[in-house]
């Protein structure tokens, strides 16, 4: 994989391409926004040790994880409000 644009070494996780792992991992996400955020978290974590600034990538993963958690909490809160107004599903 000598192509520095499409296949640099940090695009691999062992013998697998990171993109293949990511696409499979987010397939079960309940919605596109949460899938996108999960994708970003995993991307930075899987490529963490293959790039120069691992701490920066860890911080990026944390930022996306925090946003994913906020999104999930907001969805749960909205579901609870609807349940209180409309009754249980």
N, C-alpha and C positions, 0 to 999 in steps of 0.2 A: 504494500500500500504506500507507494512513494508519492502520491498526490498530496501536496501540502495544503491545498484548498479544500478538498473533499474528504481526505483521509489522513489527517495528521494523527500522530500516535495517541493523543489524548481523546480521540474519538473512539478508541477501543477500550473495552473493559475485559481484560483477559483476552479470550479469543473471539469475543462478541463485539459487534458494533453497538455503541451506546444508543443510537437512534432506534435500533431494533428492540432493545430492552424497553426503552421509553414508550414506544408505540404500543407494545403489549401491556405495559404496566397501567397506562391510563385508559385502556379500553373499557374498564368497568366503572369509570368515574360517572357520578350521577348527572353531571352536566358539563358543558364545554369549559366554563370558567374554572371549575374545580379541577378538571382534567388538565387544563393549561398550567395552572399553578402547581399541581403535582408534578407535571412534566419538568417544569423549571427546577423545582427542588431536587428531583432525582438527577437531572442533567448535571447540576453543579456538584452533587455528592458523588456521582459515578466518575466524574472527571477530576475530582479534587486533587489527587496526587500526581496527575499527569501534566500539570501546568506550573508556571513559575510562582504564582502567588496563591497558595492554597488557602491562606487565611482570608483573603479577599473573596474567594469562591465560597468558602464556608459561610461568610457573612451574607453573600448573595442568596445562598440556599436558605439561610435563616429568615431573610426578609420575605422570600416567597412562601416559606412555611408559615410564618406569622400571618401573611395575607390569606393563605388558604384556611387557616384556623378561624380568622375573622369572618371569612365568607361562610364557612360551615356554621359558625355560631349565629350569624345573622339569619341564615336559612332556618335554623332550628327555632330561633325566636319568632320569625314570621309564621312558621308552622304552628307554634304554640298559640300565638295570637289568633290565627284563623280557627284553631281548634276551640279556643275559648268562645269565639264569636259564633261559629257554625256548629260546634259540637264535634265529637271525635269522628275521625275518618271511617 
